[in-house]
Amino acid sequence: MRILVTGGAGFIGSHLCERLVKEGNDILCLDNFYTGRKENIDHLLDSHRFELIRHDVIEPVLLEVDRIYNLACPASPVHYQYNPVKTIKTSVMGMINMLGLAKRVKARILQASTSEVYGDPLVHPQSEEYWGNVNPIGLRSCYDEGKRVAETLMMDYHRQNAVDIRIIRIFNTYGPRMALNDGRVVSNFIVQALRNEDITVYGDGSQTRSFCFVDDLVEGMLRLMNCDGITGPMNMGNPTETSILEFATRIISLTGSSSRIVFKPLPSDDPKQRQPDITFARKTLGWEPATDIDAGLKKTINYFSRILASNA
């Protein structure tokens, strides 16, 4: 197939492109390199099945493709709050452009939505039926509400124009190719631990997250895209919940670091709990994460060790 991956030079996008190329597809990787990086896709550039297009999804693009994976949007609070207007434009105008393309060429389109659509949840764990608890005027709303509108657009194009859609809600994902300056908990903790710096825990560390290894997520994305008759939204993440303090301690142990844990105030609108109910994915796709947390973290730690050594 001829497949468009927007945000294809990003953390998750590059792993998706790699997998799709291995399966014999022709890939158009579209990225504006706001947070995507050439280093993530360097190893694919020599493949005759891979083509890189520098482009911003806010602007329309005319292509002929069979399928579209729309991953274009900064996903870290550090990046999406740096230019919040650009963030919401990427989610909304980018989604309109990709849906217009899908409608024109009759392509199946998958939107990478997020667990952030649940906000600071009042229901735990979160199932797809939960409508969320999002602050529409908060510091994080450029991302949260942008993704919620993108889901609305997907459903409206599906109902009104019969566009073949898939929506996944991605929970915390980690693995090689995360950016050093990502600003999220996995990269922060690992880099601080490898440098033997203080590990910064916001709040008292009792807030929880569920961490899914990137290869497991990509497998779930492919299964949903290849499954007929299921639009979603569908949760994809690891249902094993861990506290942030426990996670910091685990990373110190795995890295053999001498880092101390220090506590700072919790940022505005930071969710206290985040755990996916993946019953829908299990029943429909037979999917659940297969990578043990320690095994996944060791691969991620090795990646960051190489990056820090090359930057030294």
C-alpha positions as CSV (number, residue, x, y, z in Angstrom):
1,M,0.0,0.0,0.0
2,R,0.9,3.7,-0.4
3,I,0.7,5.1,3.1
4,L,1.0,8.7,4.4
5,V,2.3,9.1,8.0
6,T,2.1,12.7,9.2
7,G,4.4,13.4,12.1
8,G,6.4,10.5,10.7
9,A,9.8,11.8,12.0
10,G,8.5,12.0,15.6
11,F,9.0,9.5,18.4
12,I,6.0,7.2,17.6
13,G,5.8,8.2,13.9
14,S,9.3,7.0,13.2
15,H,8.7,3.6,14.7
16,L,5.5,3.3,12.7
17,C,7.2,4.2,9.5
18,E,9.9,1.7,10.2
19,R,7.4,-1.1,10.8
20,L,5.3,-0.2,7.7
21,V,8.4,-0.1,5.5
22,K,9.5,-3.6,6.8
23,E,6.0,-4.9,5.8
24,G,6.6,-3.8,2.2
25,N,4.5,-0.6,2.0
26,D,5.5,2.6,0.2
27,I,5.7,5.3,2.9
28,L,5.3,9.1,2.5
29,C,6.6,10.6,5.8
30,L,5.3,14.1,6.2
31,D,6.8,16.3,9.0
32,N,7.5,20.0,9.6
33,F,10.3,19.1,12.1
34,Y,8.9,21.2,14.9
35,T,9.4,18.3,17.3
36,G,10.3,15.6,14.7
37,R,14.0,14.9,14.1
38,K,15.9,13.7,11.0
39,E,17.9,11.4,13.3
40,N,14.8,9.3,13.9
41,I,14.4,8.4,10.2
42,D,18.0,8.6,8.9
43,H,18.1,4.8,8.7
44,L,15.0,4.8,6.4
45,L,16.2,7.4,3.9
46,D,18.1,5.0,1.6
47,S,15.0,2.7,1.3
48,H,13.2,3.0,-2.1
49,R,10.0,2.5,-0.2
50,F,10.4,5.6,2.0
51,E,10.0,9.2,0.9
52,L,10.3,12.3,3.2
53,I,8.2,15.4,2.7
54,R,8.9,18.5,4.7
55,H,5.4,20.0,5.1
56,D,3.1,21.4,7.8
57,V,-0.3,19.8,8.0
58,I,-1.9,23.2,8.7
59,E,-1.4,23.7,4.9
60,P,-3.3,21.5,2.4
61,V,-1.3,18.8,0.6
62,L,-2.3,16.9,-2.6
63,L,-1.2,13.3,-2.6
64,E,-2.5,10.0,-3.8
65,V,-2.5,7.4,-0.9
66,D,-4.4,4.4,0.3
67,R,-4.1,5.1,4.0
68,I,-3.3,7.9,6.3
69,Y,-1.9,7.8,9.9
70,N,-2.3,11.3,11.3
71,L,0.2,11.7,14.1
72,A,1.2,15.3,13.5
73,C,1.1,17.3,16.8
74,P,3.5,18.1,19.5
75,A,2.7,15.7,22.4
76,S,4.8,17.0,25.3
77,P,3.5,19.9,27.5
78,V,6.9,21.6,27.1
79,H,6.4,21.8,23.3
80,Y,2.7,22.2,23.0
81,Q,2.5,25.0,25.6
82,Y,5.4,26.8,23.9
83,N,3.1,27.8,21.0
84,P,-0.4,26.9,22.1
85,V,-2.1,28.6,19.1
86,K,0.1,26.6,16.7
87,T,-0.8,23.4,18.7
88,I,-4.5,23.8,18.4
89,K,-4.2,24.8,14.7
90,T,-2.2,21.6,14.1
91,S,-4.9,19.4,15.7
92,V,-7.9,21.2,14.1
93,M,-6.8,22.6,10.7
94,G,-4.4,19.6,10.2
95,M,-7.3,17.2,10.9
96,I,-9.5,19.1,8.4
97,N,-6.8,18.9,5.7
98,M,-6.2,15.2,6.3
99,L,-9.9,14.4,6.3
100,G,-10.3,16.4,3.1
101,L,-7.5,14.3,1.5
102,A,-9.0,11.1,2.8
103,K,-12.4,12.0,1.4
104,R,-11.0,13.0,-2.0
105,V,-8.8,9.8,-2.5
106,K,-11.1,7.5,-0.5
107,A,-8.3,6.6,1.9
108,R,-8.8,5.0,5.3
109,I,-7.5,7.4,8.0
110,L,-6.4,6.8,11.6
111,Q,-6.2,9.7,14.1
112,A,-3.7,9.4,16.9
113,S,-5.8,10.9,19.7
114,T,-4.8,10.9,23.3
115,S,-5.7,9.9,26.8
116,E,-5.7,13.7,27.5
117,V,-9.2,13.9,26.1
118,Y,-10.2,12.5,29.5
119,G,-8.5,15.4,31.3
120,D,-8.2,14.9,35.1
121,P,-10.5,11.9,35.2
122,L,-13.3,11.4,37.7
123,V,-13.7,7.8,36.5
124,H,-11.0,5.2,37.0
125,P,-9.8,3.4,35.0
126,Q,-10.9,5.3,31.9
127,S,-13.1,3.5,29.3
128,E,-14.0,4.9,25.9
129,E,-17.5,5.7,27.1
130,Y,-16.2,8.3,29.6
131,W,-16.6,11.9,28.3
132,G,-13.8,13.3,30.4
133,N,-13.1,16.2,32.8
134,V,-11.2,18.8,30.7
135,N,-10.5,22.4,31.6
136,P,-11.3,24.2,28.4
137,I,-9.4,27.4,29.3
138,G,-6.4,25.8,31.1
139,L,-2.7,25.8,30.1
140,R,-3.1,22.2,28.7
141,S,-6.3,22.9,26.8
142,C,-4.6,23.8,23.5
143,Y,-3.7,20.1,23.3
144,D,-6.6,18.5,25.2
145,E,-9.3,20.4,23.4
146,G,-7.5,20.3,20.1
147,K,-7.5,16.5,20.2
148,R,-11.2,16.5,21.3
149,V,-12.1,18.6,18.3
150,A,-10.1,16.4,16.0
151,E,-12.2,13.4,17.2
152,T,-15.3,15.4,16.6
153,L,-14.2,16.1,13.0
154,M,-13.4,12.5,12.4
155,M,-16.8,11.4,13.5
156,D,-18.6,14.1,11.5
157,Y,-16.7,13.3,8.3
158,H,-17.5,9.7,8.9
159,R,-21.2,10.3,9.4
160,Q,-21.6,13.0,6.7
161,N,-19.2,11.9,4.1
162,A,-18.7,8.2,4.8
163,V,-14.9,8.7,5.3
164,D,-13.4,5.4,6.6
165,I,-12.0,6.4,10.0
166,R,-10.1,4.9,13.0
167,I,-9.5,6.8,16.3
168,I,-7.1,5.6,18.9
169,R,-6.6,7.2,22.3
170,I,-2.9,6.8,23.2
171,F,-1.9,6.6,26.8
172,N,1.7,7.3,28.1
173,T,4.1,5.7,25.6
174,Y,7.9,5.4,26.0
175,G,10.9,3.9,24.2
176,P,13.9,4.7,22.1
177,R,13.8,8.0,20.0
178,M,12.1,10.0,22.7
179,A,13.7,13.5,22.7
180,L,16.2,14.5,25.4
181,N,14.2,17.7,26.0
182,D,10.8,15.9,25.8
183,G,9.8,17.2,29.2
184,R,7.8,14.1,30.0
185,V,8.3,11.8,33.0
186,V,10.1,8.9,31.3
187,S,12.7,11.0,29.5
188,N,13.2,13.4,32.4
189,F,13.8,10.7,34.9
190,I,16.1,8.6,32.7
191,V,18.3,11.6,31.7
192,Q,18.5,12.9,35.2
193,A,19.4,9.4,36.5
194,L,22.1,8.9,33.9
195,R,23.6,12.3,34.7
196,N,23.3,11.5,38.5
197,E,21.3,14.7,38.9
198,D,18.4,15.1,41.3
199,I,15.2,13.5,39.9
200,T,12.4,15.9,39.9
201,V,9.0,14.6,41.1
202,Y,6.1,17.0,40.9
203,G,3.6,16.9,43.7
204,D,4.1,14.1,46.3
205,G,4.6,11.4,43.6
206,S,1.4,9.6,44.5
207,Q,-0.2,10.5,41.1
208,T,-0.3,7.5,38.7
209,R,0.5,6.8,35.1
210,S,0.5,3.7,32.9
211,F,3.5,3.2,30.6
212,C,3.3,1.4,27.3
213,F,6.4,0.5,25.2
214,V,6.3,2.0,21.7
215,D,6.5,-1.3,19.8
216,D,3.4,-2.5,21.5
217,L,1.6,0.7,20.6
218,V,2.6,0.4,17.0
219,E,1.3,-3.1,16.9
220,G,-2.1,-2.0,18.2
221,M,-2.3,0.9,15.7
222,L,-1.7,-1.5,12.8
223,R,-4.3,-4.0,14.1
224,L,-6.9,-1.3,14.4
225,M,-6.1,0.2,11.0
226,N,-6.3,-3.3,9.4
227,C,-9.6,-4.2,11.2
228,D,-12.7,-3.6,9.1
229,G,-15.8,-2.0,10.5
230,I,-14.4,-0.5,13.7
231,T,-14.1,3.3,13.9
232,G,-13.2,3.6,17.6
233,P,-12.3,5.5,19.6
234,M,-10.2,2.8,21.2
235,N,-7.9,3.1,24.2
236,M,-4.3,1.9,23.7
237,G,-2.0,1.8,26.6
238,N,-0.7,-0.4,29.4
239,P,-3.4,-1.1,32.1
240,T,-0.7,-1.7,34.7
241,E,-0.7,1.4,36.9
242,T,2.3,2.8,38.8
243,S,2.9,5.8,41.0
244,I,5.4,8.4,39.8
245,L,7.4,8.0,43.0
246,E,7.6,4.2,42.4
247,F,8.6,4.8,38.8
248,A,11.4,7.2,39.8
249,T,12.7,4.6,42.3
250,R,12.6,1.9,39.6
251,I,14.7,4.0,37.1
252,I,17.3,4.8,39.8
253,S,17.6,1.1,40.4
254,L,17.9,0.2,36.7
255,T,20.5,2.9,35.9
256,G,22.5,2.3,39.1
257,S,22.3,6.1,39.6
258,S,23.2,8.1,42.7
259,S,20.4,10.5,42.0
260,R,18.3,11.8,44.9
261,I,14.5,12.4,44.5
262,V,13.4,16.0,45.0
263,F,9.8,17.3,45.1
264,K,8.3,20.3,43.3
265,P,4.8,21.7,43.1
266,L,2.3,19.9,40.8
267,P,1.7,21.8,37.5
268,S,-1.7,23.2,36.7
269,D,-4.3,20.7,35.5
270,D,-1.8,17.7,35.8
271,P,-4.0,14.6,35.9
272,K,-3.8,12.7,39.2
273,Q,-4.7,9.3,37.7
274,R,-4.3,7.9,34.3
275,Q,-5.0,4.2,33.5
276,P,-6.7,2.8,30.4
277,D,-9.4,0.3,30.3
278,I,-8.4,-1.8,27.3
279,T,-11.3,-4.2,27.3
280,F,-12.4,-3.0,23.8
281,A,-8.9,-3.5,22.3
282,R,-8.5,-6.9,23.9
283,K,-11.9,-8.2,22.7
284,T,-11.8,-6.6,19.2
285,L,-8.2,-6.9,18.2
286,G,-6.8,-9.5,20.7
287,W,-4.3,-6.7,21.6
288,E,-2.6,-6.0,24.9
289,P,0.9,-4.8,25.7
290,A,3.5,-7.6,25.6
291,T,6.7,-5.8,26.8
292,D,7.6,-6.1,30.4
293,I,8.2,-2.6,32.0
294,D,11.8,-3.4,33.0
295,A,12.7,-4.8,29.6
296,G,11.2,-1.7,27.9
297,L,13.0,0.7,30.3
298,K,16.3,-1.1,29.7
299,K,16.0,-0.5,26.0
300,T,15.1,3.1,26.6
301,I,17.9,3.7,29.0
302,N,20.4,2.2,26.6
303,Y,19.2,4.6,23.9
304,F,19.5,7.6,26.1
305,S,23.0,6.4,27.3
306,R,24.2,6.4,23.6
307,I,22.7,9.8,22.9
308,L,24.3,11.4,26.0
309,A,27.6,9.8,25.1
310,S,27.5,11.1,21.6
311,N,26.6,14.6,22.8
312,A,29.4,14.6,25.4
